[in-house]
Each structure stands twice: as C-alpha cells, then as structure tokens.
Amino acid sequence: MPHAQRSSGTVPAPGDQVFLIDTLGELQMFYAAADIAFVAGSLVPVGGHSLLEPAVLGLPMLSGPHTHNSQDIADLFEQVGALRIVRSQEELGYRLIEWIGDPERARATGALGREAVAANRGAVDRLVDMIEPLLRTSA
C-alpha cells in the first residue's frame, strides 16, 4: 500500500494512502487530524498503546487483541461499542474500509468513546477519596 513514514522525514505524496506515524510525542497532533484510529502495538504481544488519546478526540478505534498495557480501558471501550478488536491485518483493512464507507457510523462509534471518557472523568479523585480514610486509620 502506498505510504509515507514519519520517521523517514518524507512528506506524504498525493498517491499515499497511509501516513505511518512512528515517532514519539507527536501522535495526539495526528490523531486530531484523523477520522479513524488504529492503536498500534496491539496486533503483536507488545500490549498496545494508549486508547485514551483517540477516545478523547471522539475517534472510532481499532485495536489488535494485545491490549494488556491498558486492559481495563480496552474492556470499557469495547463494552460501550467505541473499540473494535481486530485479529489480523486483513480484518484491520476490512474494518477500516467499513468505516471509511460509512462515515456517519464511524463518527457515532467515536462519540461513544468520548462519552465513556467524560463519564469516567474524576476517577482518580474518587479513588483518593476512598483510600484517604484508610490511610488515616492505618497511620
């Protein structure tokens, strides 16, 4: 598939179908310009990268089955319908084509992720509120 790779320093050409972002610290900027996110590191047993970054932006997300770096988050997004797990490169391609062909459905799927993030904001504060009394009694 015609593509450009960010780390090579080349700019995507008009015929490129994919722009592979393989550099550090730039992903959120590119997610903001995307319509669909495939979260890498997940088709192989690396554990997957952050699902929160594309979810906050309301992107429909695809991931491989190896999401153990953030399994709880992956489970949440899958349960609400914001994340589709793909098991192969072929299935990844099929799902991308499916969403590209139905952008309204893709946007609705992405909105589910953004809603899940919003519903769970403040989780750290709630956790601290639960733990703090326990810490006081143990001291």
Secondary structure, DSSP 8 states (H G I E B T S, - for coil): --EEEGGGT----TT--EEE--SSS-HHHHHTT-SSEEESS-SSTT----SHHHHHTT--EEE-S--GGGHHHHHHHHHHTSEEE--SHHHHHHHHHHHHH-HHHHHHHHHHHHHHHHHTTTHHHHHHHHHHHHHHHH-
